[in-house]
Amino acid sequence: MAELLTATLDMAREYAQWFVNRRPYTRQSERPHPESGRHYYFRPKNGGDLSADFREIQRHLAGEITLGIYAINPANQRVKWMAIDADYRQALADLLKLQYELQQDGVQAALEQSRRGGHLWIFFAEPVLARHARVYIQHLAGKLLVNLKAGAADGIELFPKQDRLEDGQFGNAIRAPLGIHRAVNRRYWFYGAAYSLDAQMQYLRNLRRVTEEQLKQLIQGLEFDEPPPARVEPPPTGSGRSFIILEHLSPRPKRRVGRNWVTQCPSCAAAGRDRGRDNLAISVGEPHKYICWAGCTKEQIRATLGVPIRLVREERRQWQAS
């Protein structure tokens, strides 16, 4: 049983300054899924608001709950941090290689333990464009021959996973640091500091942040596509914004059969089925339409992806309040 710690509201407020870039969050389930045995992340029924009274962050640091946080604020397409996730056999070796190369560029990155590898965190002095942060790490990984994850192949994953988000989109959440992973009931710490909240907070406090000007200098001369202007429009009327399953599949399907994308069903995969990776069909022209030919319901698929159907209305309410 992981130890519950004493966390203060002052700790939570400072933590929020470092990690919270937008109000929505996810929470890891206390109980495993009855079929897959996994502890999935879900959006709280109240929609969540990490900028209100910081009580949820305080509970996360204490070990009472476990939060997942989003990187990009779609209002300005900027991030406060970037995380590099690696969870394969050579994960730590690749992360240490990246950490060393970042240090040569004057970037002080913090290496966090994880269940199967580690997370490497980079913090910014002020929010920077997500695409600038991503192109820098993509270039650095290519320079060091560190693979980016694609399909079933080993490789690092970047958070955020997108260069930009449309209004109403959330992107991909990552487990917030210093909390307890419910699946193994263990707290994962940052290397480089004693295993206590006070020591870990002091370590993070002393890290050198990357300025926007420094990042611009680091990516100067690199080639990357300029994104189109942001399109601002509300979600469709009705119960809420249409759920586009393609936005929640990683990697996205590459195989097309007739009018459908064909790929592995997440619910089947969680149960150890669909090794042929062809049970799920997604309409190309209407990507909100999808079906599992093995009989998994939409409720099961959505729950496996961590976006239960019951949260659609809450997503619309939060969009309107943001």
VENLIN-V729457 format. One record per backbone hydrogen bond with DSSP energy under -0.5 kcal/mol. NH is the residue of the N-H (numbers start at 1). CO is the residue of the C=O. If there is no record, write none. Layout:
# VENLIN-V729457
nh = {NH;NH}
co = {CO;CO}
This chain:
# VENLIN-V729457
nh = {5;7;12;13;14;15;16;17;18;19;20;21;21;25;26;27;28;29;33;37;40;42;47;50;52;58;59;60;61;62;63;63;64;65;68;69;70;73;74;76;77;78;79;82;83;84;85;85;86;91;94;95;96;97;98;99;100;101;102;103;104;105;105;106;107;108;108;109;110;112;112;113;114;118;119;120;121;121;122;124;125;126;128;130;131;132;133;134;135;136;137;138;139;140;141;142;143;144;145;146;147;149;150;153;156;157;159;167;169;174;176;178;179;181;182;184;185;186;188;191;193;196;200;201;202;203;204;205;206;207;207;209;210;215;216;217;218;219;220;222;227;232;233;244;245;245;247;248;249;255;256;257;260;261;262;263;269;270;271;271;272;273;277;280;281;281;282;283;284;289;290;291;292;293;293;295;301;302;303;304;305;306;306;307;311;312;315;316;317;318;319;320;321;322}
co = {62;5;8;9;10;11;12;13;14;15;16;19;70;47;68;42;66;40;38;33;38;27;44;23;49;54;55;56;57;58;59;60;59;59;26;174;24;78;72;73;73;73;128;122;159;120;83;157;118;88;90;91;92;93;94;95;96;97;98;99;100;101;102;103;102;106;208;107;121;110;119;189;117;86;112;84;110;119;82;80;210;210;79;77;163;129;129;130;131;132;133;134;135;136;137;138;139;140;142;141;145;156;153;150;147;85;83;231;166;69;67;188;176;186;180;181;181;181;179;111;190;194;196;197;198;199;200;201;202;203;204;207;123;211;212;213;214;215;217;219;225;230;231;242;243;287;244;245;246;262;254;260;257;282;255;280;265;266;267;268;269;268;274;263;279;291;261;289;259;286;288;281;296;279;291;292;297;298;299;300;301;302;303;302;308;309;311;312;313;314;315;316;317;318}
